[in-house]
Amino acid sequence: MTGGRGGMLWVGLLVLILWSSSNVEGEEYMKYKDPKVPVGVRAKDLLSRMTLEEKIGQMVQIDRSVATPAVMKNYYIGSVLSGGGSTPLPQASAADWVNMVNDFQKGSLSTRLGIPMIYGIDAVHGHNNVFNATIFPHNIGLGAARDPELVRRIGDATALEVRATGIPYVFAPCIAVCRDPRWGRCYESYSEDPKIIREMTDIILGLQGEIPSGSRKGVPYVAGKDKVAACAKHFVGDGGTTKGINENNTLIDRHGLLSIHMPAYYDSIIKGVSTVMISYSSWNGERMHANRDMITGFLKDKIKFKGFVISDWEGIDRITSPPHANYTYSVEASILAGIDMVMIPFNYTEFIDDLTHLVKNKFIPMDRIDDAVERILLVKFTLGLFEDPLADLSLTNEVGKQEHRNLAREAVRKSLVLLKNGKNETDPLIPLAKKASKILVAGSHADNLGYQCGGWTISWQGFSGNNYTRGTTILAAINSTVDKETELEYLENPDSQYVKSNNFDYAIVVVGEPPYTESAGDSQTLTILDPGPAVIINVCGVIKCVVIIVSGRPIVIEPYISSIDALVAAWLPGTEGQGVTDVLFGDYEFTGKLPRTWFRTIDQLPMNVGDSHYDPLFPFGFGLTTHQSIVSRSKSSGFKGHPYATLILIFVLIGLYFQGNLLT
């Protein structure tokens, strides 16, 4: 019996060894599940296991409004997004966002291969869809600040706030070169100068993390769980359309396209950007969403971009005119051009059916599908989604935290451009006196957080008023900055007689544009929102005034400039209005420089620095400093006009020189 027991024991051990061995082999066989295997190998291994249905599902991005866990599972959906204003519920908390994203993710993880979806969102000036998030200045303001290290820190903060809501992917930065301010997306562009935009691509290093030295160029890189995949957009020439008409035609030769609109893409790819979004616009009549020469030939083959290429919202529909007129053709043209993921965003079954038909009937080769899916998987593996597909609540306190608001305030004060200070150089108005008997604040933009933030804030087109997110208006910032004894009066649209009869020391007039996004912002007039012009005339014609322009671009100001004592371009500063008062009252100096040419009249447009007909009101790069103004003010003190002022100054300097020599 002892021998029988021993034999049974050996048999049992043998079975256990064989079972363990087969289990190890199984784990090795599923290479894509092993985090120690290089991401490229994992992507190829997973791709080899996928059916056509699973592959096409990965190429689909749908809006959250049509997503459910069942849809994610049944159609193998690769990605979900929030369009502008698409939120789980009004004033949703970070936890609400995390729970929604995780619900969709659980549907994806329940599929045969358990491929996680990637959730994307427009976080173009902070996490701008989310209630209580920090809203940074729009890109035009950051272009005025000209501080790459600042935008890198903004990328850091934005990534944290986005990850706090369970989202790993942002449709930013916009690296368009806006060549005509009539374009409704001009505020999304850092500058008319491609050199400045190249510097601003350092925001990618903040969003995704510093790329390690020795990394392969063109390969996506994301540093960890507090970083996000970024998206350089919109490829290419979106800012060069005729008359600035959104989604229109950019007429330019290849050299012009490559020297003006392309350079920032080189930098973005070198910095490891994960994705590139295609532009709605056309180049010399050919829709970019169908341009195989530029997407595959140039972006993928020539400059070796290895991440995935995504369409814009219904971008493939707009290949035809009218949009969606021949959707099967649009699917074929866009996928053959090299688009990997399609932002559909609603009618996903039509796309899936059409693409399946096109592949099965050999209109689109399988290797084009494999290229698309392998790129998508590579980004997902790089993000760590296979190891950590579900978000937790550990970062929820990052949303709108004070350190991020302080950073936004710094960005605001660095972005403001002082265009005029005093009707003559010996009598500057700025820095304003905090201690005054009575100050008037006027204008539609002084106490309107929505106007201050601009488009792409809470909703797609932005909002009006102070009730949709948290922040500090310019009026509130003025109120907290001036002396406690100073009387502050706010009137949105005062008449001149009232202003004249109330003994104000000076006035601060805050006017500009209403919020807008994309085509809704296209303008052939570029005027100040009414009653802004009347407010300038009524106030500045009577007392000393500083006018603050809150706008996404230069607008018509020349007719009023002679009556204005001081003029400030504030762009679209976001939620932290105290950045405006920091420089207005002299706690910090003005340092911003114009990132765009400020035209005199509309009929000069387009007009960019270097043009032969260049005759601006304020040239590209212009910006006064308060230091210059303080020097001017010292000249206007009692010392001014002294007949021996220069001689006295020389003797003082000589005395200081000899005193220094004697001391040493």
Secondary structure, DSSP 4 states (H G I P E B T S, - for coil): -HHHHHHHHHHHHHHHHHHHHHHHHHHHH-GGG-TTS-HHHHHHHHHHH--HHHHHHHTEEEEGGG--HHHHHHHT--EEEE-TT--SSTT--HHHHHHHHHHHHHHHHTSSS-PPPEEEE--SSBSTTSTT--BPPPHHHHHHHT-HHHHHHHHHHHHHHHHHTT--EE---B------TTSTTGGGSS-SSHHHHHHHTTHHHHHH-PPPTTPPTT-----STT--B-EEEEETTGGG-GGG-TT-EE---HHHIIIIISHHHHHHHHTT--EEEEPSSEETTEEGGG-HIIIIIIIIIIS---SEEE--TTTTGGGSSSTTTTHHHHHHHHHHHT--BEE--S-HHHHHHHHHHHHHTTSS-HHHHHHHHHHHHHHHHHHTTTT--S--STTGGGTT-HHHHHHHHHHHHHH-EEEEESSSTTS--PSPPSS-SEEEEESTTTT-HHHHH-SSSSSTT---SSSSS--B-HHHHHHHHS-TT-EEEEESS--HHHHHTTT-SEEEEEEE-----GGGG--SS-PPPTTHHHHHHHHHTTS-EEEEEE-SS----GGGGGG-SEEEE-----SBTHHHHHHHTTSS------SS-B-SSGGG-S--TT-TT---SB-TT--B-HHHHHHHHHHTSTTTT-TTHHHHHHHHHHHHHHHHHHH-
